[in-house]
Amino acid sequence: MRSRRKRSIATVIGALVVGSLCAGAPASGAGDAEAAGYRSGGSAPSGGGSAAPAPEAGRYDDREGGIGVDLDTVTIPELQARMARGSLTSTALTTAYLRRIKAIDPTIRAVLRTDPTALRQAAASDARHRRGDPLGPLDGIPVLLKDNIETRDLPTTAGSLALAGSPPGRDAAVVTRLRDAGAVILGKTNLSEWANFRAEKPTSGWSAVGGQTHNPYVLDRNPCGSSAGSAAALAASLAQVAIGTETDGSIVCPAGMNGVVGHKPSLGLVSQAGVVPISAEQDTAGPMARNVIDAALTFEVLSGRDAARPGGTAGLPDGLTRSGGLRGKRIGLWRLPSLGPEVDAVLTRTAERLRAAGAEVVEVTPPYQKRLAELEFPALLSEFHRDIDAYLATRNGPRNLAELIAFNRTHPAERTCFAGQELFERALAAPSTSDPKYRAARAELSDLARRSLDETMAAHRLDAIAAPTNPPAWTTDCARGDNDVVPSSTPAAAAGYPSLSVPAGFVDELPVGLLLMAGNRQDDALLSLGAAVEHRLHAWRAPRYLPTVGGTAAGGPGAPR
């Protein structure tokens, strides 16, 4: 089995490396990780906290980190090719990322804590590489985890002081898969507290444990929630990949708003075990990266298919391992005028580029959207009460939702940005999931969400539906909070279908993503299409850490969960 795995890795690396690596001397690297610890504290009531001074000249300019590769643009296959040649070690790579965290994170506040064993994990990977026996494409690759994903040796808080005691003593299933694949667990990222399911007017990217995460492109703008820290950390190149979670929008919206790639897998392909829940009917963890190839490789590990697939490509979709394109692909363009004319202009330019590459782009409007909006939230309230009670019973601290509400009332630090916990209170009073009315509503919600995509794709013979992922990032403001929900993520989220956000362009200095959606379990085809779209749009650029830009955005869509 081991020898077959090594051939698989060699094949995928050879197929995926695009162009030559940056020149640089072989790096061995050393250094000590910072001791893991809390960065605790609430943000100021009106502005979400002050960012540290922006990096000199608008960005942190040590992109190579002393290892001879551009951390902003390097891919996992390129890194593995260097490790196979002996010109790079995981220790050097991990050290470079730890140094970037130390230099940049005070500006954006995305990383809650680093893992003090990160360099020991990297050294173990280096030993495997020296033996010619790596565990897979993620062996030695630094990964950040959203802090609602359990780790046996690091606190897992969901951003709440109620869970800020001892670590849970176990790993989430996705963490076990990452460790088994040789990935270096670099640390934990900040998130919107309780994954944005606490208050009616939350501020995305804020938690009592971590304060306010800032958008690296423009620091007074919001990173979107709730995987805000994971996306902001990737935009700032603080890890090679990160893991987020989504119930509706919280992988793809932060990805779009921070100019990175986010993949929400089909429901059930990635285990929910050990992830702080909102709803078992919609929750999933998923990969976030700066390119589709890295997201696809990470998805293969998270889903457990990296070791199970035969052949020589480690199970990657064909479109990622050969020269592919958009010719003959049919894409449905779902415009969302509510996101504003500037976003619509990005969508128009995107459609022109896709057509120029040979794709057929037709305008569509998936049906049933108003009814989906009416049904989803009441269902999530009932499911949250059921699932959070079951989860809290496994942790030290409040043992159920009622005790959690009482905790927040007696801990002022939980109210330093926004005081409300209206969603908790409504969930406590929501009908049980055994109630016939709830069960009928959830059945209708799931059915209509699937039909909204299935019927649209069948009627127009589509390979995917494309929509804007996000508006330009709104100004962070604790007093105002976020407004509404970005609507494009809901059909795939409620249906349990896959979605993928790739960078599409900018409005001024603020990234806008393109959200691609496909049918159930069509993740591989979606990732292949996403890679072709990414290549054609070529829309990524590094953040400049600007303190502000333009006028102050008043409100704006937000609060994905």
HUTA-V227532 format. One line per field, one symbol per residue. ss: DSSP state (@ for helix, = for strand, . for the rest). phi: phi as a letter, one per 20 degrees, with the letter a starting at -180 (. if undefined). A space follows every 50 residues. Layout:
BEGIN
ss=???
phi=???
END
This chain:
BEGIN
ss=.@@@@@@@@@@@@@@@.................................. .....@@@.................@@@@@@@@@@....@@@@@@@@@@@ @@@@@@@@..====...@@@@@@@@@@@@@...........=====..=. =..=......@@@.........@@@@@@@@...======...@@@@.... .....==...==.....=..=......@@@@@@@@.....======.... .@@@@@@...====..........=........======..@@@@@@@@@ @@...............@@@.........=====..@@@.@@@@@@@@@@ @@@@@@...====.....@@@@@@@@@@@@@@@@@@@@@@@@........ @@@@@@@@@..@@@@......@@@@@@@@......@@@@@@@@@@@@@@@ @@@@@@@@@@...=====......=.......=...@@@@@@@@@...== =======..========.....@@@@@@@@@@@@@@@........=.... ......=....
phi=.ffffffffffffffefdmefffrfgddmbpdffffafddqeefgecmne ffgfgglnafdefemndnceffcfdggffffffffnebdfffffffffff gfedfgedledfadefegfffffffgfffffmcferfefnefcddfeddf cfdcgcdlndffdeefgfnbefgffgffffenfefercdfbfgllmccdf cfdfndbffdmdedfffcfeeeemcdefffffffgeleafbbddcbdbne effgfffdmcecdefggnfcfefndgedbffcfbeaecbebfgfffffgg ffemefeeeendclmfggfedbfcbdgnfdceedfcgfeoffffffffff ffffffeofedceccgfmfffgffeffgffffffgffffffffedfpgea ffffgfgffdcgffcfdcefcffgffffefgffefgffffffffgfffff fgeffffffdleeadcbffbeggeffbffemecmcfffffgfffemefbb dcgdrcdlddfcddedcbfgmefffffffffffgffflefbffdlffabl eefemofrlfd
END
